């Protein structure tokens, strides 16, 4: 349902349940047409075959994507043992086949147990990391391969939910920068069978969970029936990604100083950052604490929009 593009009426996050076969960019383009908004972005790319939580930032919310990108994520991963592909997922070319029927649940759980907590993970070749000015996946498509440096990640949870040979279903909660395809690869190597990621659902990104995500069909139906009135129903306030930050309430004079980027006197240090609000509850932006001066310094100033 397309509409003329405006200069920015809507501000907030919409949690989309990304469908299979859509790229994250496809969802952004679709949302721009639906909402008629230019300033739209997503937090955390999902591969086309993956589904699940894709937070979409609209308007001022796009300025907070960096904080959402830093948050942990949760996944439901389906890993097929006994088959390797060059892309580590189902879209790649099969490079190895081996019988995995004799793998036991105990062996899988033992392998997963060794990776819980801080871990060094080698990114897959089919990744967006740049090498020699190009994305790794661009090199991979040309048949090129490079040594990749292992990167620190953290697996907060790795739980085997189901094992029906040769397929394992695993719940994963991990830090930013973790590649679930690389987890499948490493599990296959640990079990001497090879493996690839055959299915992936993202269950959570930061504060946003799958149970609150909207399908594209649901969004389209609501906008056809209600127009922009549907926004209040589907959106989360831009500050929702910073709910654990301290909040400061400013009177009229202090709000005026904040709007021009001037520092605001504060009490004791309440943390590295804060959310600022006006006397009527309007959101004014975020700031950082300057311990030397004992003041809050505005870092992102927002207009009083919800």
Buried (B, 14 or more C-beta within 10 A) or exposed (E): BEBEEEEBEBBBBBBBBBBBEBEBEBBBEBBBEBBBBEBBBBBBEBBBBBBBBBBBBBBBBBBBBEBBBEBBBBBBBBBBBBBBBBBBBBBBEEEBEBEBEEBEEEBBBEBBEEBEEEBEBBBBBBBEBEBEEEBBBBBBEEEEEEEBEEBEBBBEEBEBEEBEBBBBBBBBBBBBBBBBBBBBBBBBEBBEBBBBBBBBBBBBBBBBBBEEBBEBEBBBEBBEEEEEEBBEEBBBBBBBBBEEBBEBBBEEEBBEBBBEEEBBEBEEEBEEBBBBBBEEEBBBBBBBBEEEEEBBBBEBBBEBBB
